Amino acid sequence: MKVPIEFTLNGEKVRIEVEPNELLLNVLRDKLGVTSPKYVCGIGECGACTVLVDDEPVLSCLTLAVDVDGKEVVTAEGLAREGELSVVQKAFIEEAGVQCGYCTPGFVIMIDKLLRENPNPTEEEIRQYIRGNLCRCTGYVNIVKAALKAAEEFKARSAKVEKK
């Protein structure tokens, strides 16, 4: 028996019927065509499926779709605004923080969240914050560089706002 749910996905209202045991990851990817959250481990160990639910990072491979009823879900696609990549997304490109790409959306979500909580993190704070996200390609060096570059951009934008 399917259950109707309604939630906001990347700023848009969504109404959909899901099975009571259907995972958010599968609904996002298979039913709604949102492909940034990746199915990698399926047991909550890698972070590739990380999305924000009411501004908190969750593993969509462990979250039931019915649990997001009435909530706001943001994926890596939702971080871009008006066709322009977010500061974090741009930094990943500029610092070659993307290799195979499977882990990238989860890292982008986590680093975006970190920078909104702490716009001036140290390298150690970044590494601590992303410890639940695994990358098999990069060794994390360029991912951390991307986070630091995005932090610099966050600071520069904040300074411009303060001057106005």
C-alpha positions, 0 to 999 in steps of 0.5 A, spaced: 500 500 500 503 506 497 503 512 502 502 519 499 508 524 502 509 531 500 516 535 501 520 540 498 525 538 494 531 543 492 526 549 493 520 545 489 514 542 492 513 535 491 507 530 492 509 523 490 506 516 493 511 511 496 512 504 499 512 505 506 519 501 506 522 505 500 528 509 501 529 516 500 535 515 495 531 510 491 525 515 491 530 521 489 534 517 483 529 513 480 522 516 481 524 524 481 530 523 477 535 527 482 542 523 481 547 527 485 546 522 491 549 516 489 548 509 491 555 506 493 555 502 500 548 502 501 549 501 509 551 508 511 558 507 511 561 512 505 556 518 505 556 518 497 548 519 498 548 525 503 543 530 503 540 535 507 533 534 511 531 540 514 538 543 514 541 537 517 545 532 513 542 525 513 544 519 509 539 518 504 540 510 503 538 509 510 532 514 510 525 512 509 522 517 504 516 517 508 520 520 514 521 526 509 514 528 509 513 535 510 520 537 510 525 540 506 530 536 502 536 539 499 541 535 494 547 538 491 543 540 485 539 544 490 545 548 492 546 551 485 542 558 484 539 561 478 543 556 474 550 558 477 554 553 481 555 554 489 561 557 491 563 550 494 561 547 487 566 552 483 571 550 488 571 543 487 572 544 480 577 549 480 581 545 485 580 538 482 576 536 488 572 531 483 575 525 481 570 519 479 565 523 482 561 518 486 563 521 493 563 528 490 555 530 492 556 528 499 562 532 500 559 538 497 553 537 501 557 536 507 562 542 506 557 547 504 553 545 511 560 546 515 561 553 511 555 555 513 556 553 521 563 555 521 565 560 515 573 560 517 575 552 518 582 550 519 584 544 515 583 539 521 576 542 522 574 540 515 577 533 515 574 532 522 567 534 519 568 530 513 570 524 516 564 520 515 565 521 507 569 516 503 573 517 497 577 512 494 580 516 488 583 523 491 586 522 498 582 528 500 588 533 499 584 536 493 577 536 497 580 539 503 583 544 498 576 546 495 573 547 502 579 552 504 578 555 497 570 555 498 571 558 505 576 564 502 570 566 498 565 565 503 569 570 507 570 575 501 563 575 500 561 576 507 567 582 507 563 585 501 556 585 505 559 588 511 562 594 507 555 595 504 
